[in-house]
């Protein structure tokens, strides 16, 4: 069995509606969501974002999962610079996630 400290740690960014979110309006129609997507697309293109996207329930938010090599400080700073966070459309929380079950490819 692998020790807990040697298991891969990733960081998950959880997004939730902020004070500027318009409840009942589809997430694709929210003002500033395009800039939010473009912001995280940069991280993805750098190879630092493994998964990302909205939850499929109205007015819930979404999440982003980093690759193993991203530090807490790096993702925290990146998430804080999200235009949708800065405008108040979204709020975020960064959580450490130990991937106890992961298939190597």
C-alpha positions as CSV (number, residue, x, y, z in Angstrom):
1,X,0.0,0.0,0.0
2,X,1.3,3.5,-0.9
3,X,1.8,5.9,1.9
4,X,-0.5,8.9,2.0
5,X,2.4,11.4,1.6
6,X,3.5,9.8,-1.7
7,X,0.1,9.9,-3.3
8,X,-0.5,12.6,-5.9
9,X,-2.0,15.8,-4.6
10,X,-4.0,18.0,-7.0
11,X,-5.8,21.2,-6.3
12,X,-9.5,21.7,-7.1
13,X,-10.9,25.1,-7.7
14,X,-14.6,25.2,-6.8
15,X,-16.6,28.1,-8.3
16,X,-19.9,29.3,-7.0
17,X,-22.2,32.1,-7.9
18,X,-21.0,35.5,-6.6
19,X,-22.9,38.7,-5.8
20,X,-23.2,39.6,-9.6
21,X,-24.6,36.2,-10.6
22,X,-28.0,36.5,-12.2
23,X,-30.0,33.6,-10.8
24,X,-32.2,31.8,-13.3
25,X,-30.0,32.9,-16.3
26,X,-28.1,30.2,-18.0
27,X,-24.4,30.2,-17.2
28,X,-23.5,30.7,-20.8
29,X,-25.5,34.0,-20.8
30,X,-23.9,35.4,-17.6
31,X,-21.9,38.6,-18.2
32,X,-18.2,37.8,-17.9
33,X,-18.4,34.0,-18.2
34,X,-16.5,34.2,-21.6
35,X,-13.6,35.9,-19.9
36,X,-13.6,33.3,-17.1
37,X,-13.4,30.5,-19.7
38,X,-10.6,32.3,-21.6
39,X,-8.7,32.8,-18.3
40,X,-8.7,29.0,-17.5
41,X,-8.1,28.1,-21.1
42,X,-4.7,29.7,-20.7
43,X,-3.9,27.5,-17.8
44,X,-5.2,24.5,-19.8
45,X,-3.0,25.4,-22.8
46,X,0.0,25.6,-20.4
47,X,-0.6,21.9,-19.4
48,X,-1.6,22.9,-15.9
49,X,-5.3,22.1,-15.9
50,X,-6.4,18.5,-16.1
51,X,-10.2,19.0,-16.1
52,X,-12.6,21.9,-15.9
53,X,-16.2,22.8,-16.5
54,X,-19.6,23.7,-15.0
55,X,-21.8,21.5,-13.0
56,X,-25.0,20.6,-14.9
57,X,-27.4,22.0,-12.3
58,X,-28.6,25.6,-12.6
59,X,-26.9,28.2,-10.5
60,X,-24.5,25.8,-8.8
61,X,-21.1,26.8,-10.3
62,X,-18.3,24.6,-11.5
63,X,-14.8,23.2,-10.8
64,X,-11.3,23.0,-12.2
65,X,-8.8,20.3,-11.4
66,X,-5.1,21.0,-11.7
67,X,-2.3,18.7,-12.9
68,X,0.0,17.2,-10.3
69,X,2.8,19.8,-10.7
70,X,0.8,22.9,-9.8
71,X,1.4,24.3,-6.3
72,X,-1.3,25.6,-4.0
73,X,0.2,29.1,-4.2
74,X,0.2,29.0,-8.0
75,X,-3.5,28.0,-8.4
76,X,-4.6,30.3,-5.6
77,X,-3.0,33.3,-7.3
78,X,-4.4,32.2,-10.7
79,X,-7.9,31.8,-9.4
80,X,-7.8,35.2,-7.7
81,X,-6.9,36.8,-11.0
82,X,-9.9,35.3,-12.8
83,X,-11.9,38.3,-14.3
84,X,-15.2,36.6,-13.2
85,X,-13.9,36.5,-9.6
86,X,-12.6,40.1,-9.7
87,X,-16.0,41.3,-11.1
88,X,-18.0,39.5,-8.5
89,X,-19.7,37.0,-10.9
90,X,-18.0,34.1,-9.2
91,X,-16.5,33.3,-5.9
92,X,-14.0,30.4,-5.5
93,X,-12.4,28.1,-3.0
94,X,-9.2,26.0,-3.6
95,X,-9.2,22.6,-2.0
96,X,-6.3,20.0,-1.9
97,X,-7.4,16.7,-3.3
98,X,-5.5,13.4,-2.8
99,X,-6.1,11.2,-5.7
100,X,-6.1,7.9,-3.9
101,X,-7.3,6.0,-7.0
102,X,-5.7,7.0,-10.3
103,X,-4.9,5.1,-13.4
104,X,-1.5,5.6,-15.0
105,X,-1.6,6.1,-18.7
